[in-house]
Amino acid sequence: MKIEAKWIILGILTTGCRTGYEIKKLIDVSFSHFWKMSYGQIYPALKALVEEGYAVQVAINKEGEPERKEYTITESGKKKLQEWLAVPVQDAGLHKNELLVKLFFGKEMSRELAIQHVEEQERLLRLKLSVYEQIEKDIRAHPDAEFWLYTLDYGKEIAKAELSWCKKTKERIK
């Protein structure tokens, strides 16, 4: 069973997110560091989950506000989520990295420009680490934090490894 937006969203429904907006907000705050998803993927996935009986949709009408649709996971949805979670990871995925593409063609640019590109990457990685540290402070007290922190630790370790690579690469370019 390959990873699909609907399986991720099925999992997100277990976190207390009930609306497409809440799901997107969680994705932007947490998942975007390792998985991106747009509203164009979220709403069709929610619709499919409802059609397949893995989630239910309820219309919420509050006076003076537009109708809001809330979603909850069903028992069969919980079973399907457990089934998907049990499937071994098939592919680590392709990571796109513009810096690596530019360095691949490094003989076509000056060494100074190559170093500038690596230094910019270092700046971005330090910013990413500071965001991760803030996220850690924000979620540490949450009851679901244990496994969320594992994914956060992965991001922190990768960023630190990339910073180490940047340092070594700058020294070699010089």
Secondary structure, 3 states (H helix, E strand, C coil): CCCCHHHHHHHHHHHCCCCHHHHHHHHHHCHHHCCCCCHHHHHHHHHHHHHCCCEEEEEECCCCCCCEEEEEECHHHHHHHHHHHHCCCCCCCCCCCHHHHHHHCHHHCCHHHHHHHHHHHHHHHHHHHHHHHHHHHHHCCCCCHHHHHHHHHHHHHHHHHHHHHHHHHHHHHC
